[in-house]
Amino acid sequence: MNHEHVWESKSKEIRRMNQMAAVAAGWDGQEDHCRTCNAPVIEFRDKLSEEEYYISGMCQECQDSVFGA
């Protein structure tokens, strides 16, 4: 999964803050892991869920938990 296009639109400072917050919450720093639960990110239900991953870094299960799906 490549989400470079999303990161390119964010400033360097914003990217760094996002990564620091995720690490503080327990993220292991691996780009293909959920920034909420740290599980490997495998697939998404739909395009909207995949786009949400690019924004929040949450896997499908965490998105479902947060957004009540």
Helices and strands as residue ranges (DSSP letters): H 4-8, H 12-24, H 47-56, H 60-67
